[in-house]
Amino acid sequence: MSRKDRRTSAVCLSLTSRGLGAHRERGALRFWETRTGQNIGVLHDWTKILALAYAPDGNTLATGNGDGAVRIWDPVRGRPLRDLLGHRSDVRAIAYSPDGKTLATGGDDLTVRLWQVATGRELLVFKDLPRRINSLAFSPDGRHLAAALHDGSVRMWHAAAMAE
């Protein structure tokens, strides 16, 4: 599972299976079985993947790409399900809500976007943040969303603000 000949740009673990996903340069998203270290699959995406997140049920995987696209994948069949388009530059942060119905994305365009996973519909955009978004996380109950910005600050939204 360990190779040092290429740079790894993103990594994530499935919460429901024993899968590990890691992106390496040159468009390959590789999966390993965590117990054995055996390579169990590869997805090909020719854009640079900067962020990865498995859905809570492990049935889909989201990638944030260097071209501004967010891609939802079927990791078992190894194919993309849909693209979420709206960001204008690198997408560096992705988080699924605990129920897996909402995806939060953020990056270099100084926005955080919320998406309905089942349809790909954009639900909400938080605009004009002062710095790029490095990380996103939902609270365990899904009522809060936190964003870590590149300047070291943290922004937090409550579910009521996300519903407006």
N, C-alpha and C positions, 0 to 999 in steps of 0.2 A: 504494500500500500504506500510505501514511502519512496518517492523518486525526487531527486534534486536537479534533474536536467531541465525542468521547466518551472516557471513561477506559478504558484497557486494563487488565484485572485479571490476566491470565495469558497466557503465550506458550510455545510449544514447537516444535521442529523435528523432522521425521521423519528418522531415520538412514538409511532405505533409499530414500526417494523425495525429490522436490524440494519437498515440501509444508511449509507453515508454517501453524500454527494459532494463532489469537489470539482471546481472548474479549473482548467489549466489553459494556458495560451493555446492558440491555434484552433479554437472552436470546439473543443471536446469537453463535455460535461460527463465525468465518469462516476460510476456508482460501485461501491464495494459492500460486501457483506461484512458487518463490523466484527462478528465473532471469529471469522476465518481469515479476513483480509482479502478474500477472493474477489476479483473484478467481476461484477455481475451485469454490467451494461454500460452503454455509452450513448449520449444524445449529442447530436451535432448542431451547433449554432455558430454561425460564422461571424457573429458580433462578439465583442468582449463582454463577458458576464462579470458584473461587479457585485451582485448580491444574489443570494439564494434563500429560499424558505420553503419548507414542506408545509402543506396544510395539516391541521391537527389530526385529521383522519389518515394522513399519509397517501391519499389517493391522487393528489396533484402536487406539483412543485412549481413555484413561481421564480422567475429570474428577472433581475434588473440589469439592463444592458447599456453598453456604452453609446448606443445610438438613440437612447431615450425611450426605447420600447420596453414594455413589461410583457413577458411571455408566460402563459400558463401551459404547463406540460402534463402529459400523462407519462409518468416515469416508468410504468410497467411496459407500455407499448412503445415507448421511446419516440413519441411524436407530440408536436405542439397542438394545443387545443384552441387557443385564441391569443391574439395580441391585444394589449391594452395600450392605446396610443393617447398621449396627452402631454407627456414631459417633453421638453425641448432640448434636453441634454442628458448627461450620464445619470442613470438611476442607481444610487448607491445603497439604498435601504429599503427593505421589504419586511412586512409583518402581517401574518394572518391574524384575524380576530380569533378568540378562543373557540367560537362556534364554527369557524371556517367559512363563514358567509361573506365576510368583508376582508379586503386586502388593502393595506396602507402602503404607499410607496412615496419615496422622497429622494432628492438628489441635488444636482448642481443647479437646477433652474429655480431654486429657492421656493419650491412648493412642496406641500404634502398633499397627496391625492388619495381619496378613498374610492374603492371600486367594489361593485357587486360581483363576486366571483362567478356565480352561475351564468350571468348574462354578459359580463364585461362592461357593464354600464358604469360610467363615472358618476359617483354619488355626490362628491364634495371636493372642493379644492381650498386649502389654506394657502394664501398667496403672500408674497412679499416678506418672507422670513429673512432675517439679516445675513444669514450664512447658509452654506449648503448643508444638507441633512446627511449625517453620517450613520445614524441608527434610528430605528423605530421599534416600539414595543407597546402592546396592549396590556392592560392590567388583566389578571386572571379572570375577573368577572366581565371583562370586555367593556366596562363603563368609562375607562380612561385610555387615552393614547398619549404616549410620550415620544418626543423627538429630541435626539441629541444633535446639536448643531456643531459645525466645525470650529466655532469660536469657544467651545467648552460650555455653552449655555444649554439649558434644557427647556423645552416648551411642553406644556401639557394641556390637553383638551378633555373636557367632560363630555359624556354621551349626549347631553342636552345640546351642547354646542355643535356636536357632530351631526345631530338630527336636523339642525336649522337649515 
